[in-house]
């Protein structure tokens, strides 16, 4: 049984990665329905949270069905991050997660996210301050290092464990790599096999099929896997992996009817959470992934993106279901 502090996650948990503008409550809802064991909010700016910015505070919304759920924070100032750990705790998640892995320019170049991989003493001091500021378990998501010459994840793992984090997720790329090339899981495995490491180690990067999940589980010995981009438009991947790990049978891909039904559910929750218009706008980025692989889907996608109200979207989704009935993807 894998546990983060007293949170039981099963034998080999599958985690939904925090993704900006993706892993909001509506998306988390469909991922939870389809087998995600632990989920995180979108990453939340500490500066925005301190200023009570609406976008940041809205991201604190969590629901009982999501548990266990973690709130992920990023920032560059130790005191601000400490204060945000307190604010996040008041939202009553199951844990608080620190982002030391985001590679995007407007985060890393401001001294947050993966930038902390170039200042390990500051990372340690920031983490320690946050651990002391909350009674909740504190976890960390990070990368192998800033670049190939500074892959310092071994030092990071030991030092962060020593000051109290309860789990570590490692994306198998450096910041300089961004999302290019292949993730290096060998270094993740080295962390897991370190006899000093007692906390759960989760691997992240490139897991997009049940077969790869099993291969990486057996090869690298991690405690669980975090899935990000491969879940976009494909929340079924969590239960597909679980079925394959348990039975060795690759599940059938979701039918068109299942795709449409999940898309409808996602849309309806998006409207409830964000309001009629914003909920429709936010869903527009999800139509192409949900129906990826369908021949000649572009005209339907264009109509879905142009639709101005939920009735129109639902009507088009019904057309999709009828048009592609019986089609295998």
Secondary structure, DSSP 8 states (H G I E B T S, - for coil): --EETTEE--SSEEEE---TTTSSHHHHHHHHHTT-SEEE---EEHHHHHTT-HHHHHTT---GGG-SEEEEEE-S-HHHHHHHHHHHHHTT-SEEEEEE----HHHHTTT-GGGGGG-HHHHHHHHHHHHHH-SSEEEEEEES-SSGGG--HHHHHHHHHHTT--EEEEESS-TTTTT-S----HHHHHHHH-TT--SEEEEESS--SHHHHHHHHHHH--SEEEE-GGGTT-TTHHHHHHHHHHHS-------HHHHHHHHHHHHHHHHHHH-HHHHHHHHGGGHHHHTTT-TT-HHHHHHHHH--SHHHHHHHHHHHHHHTTT---
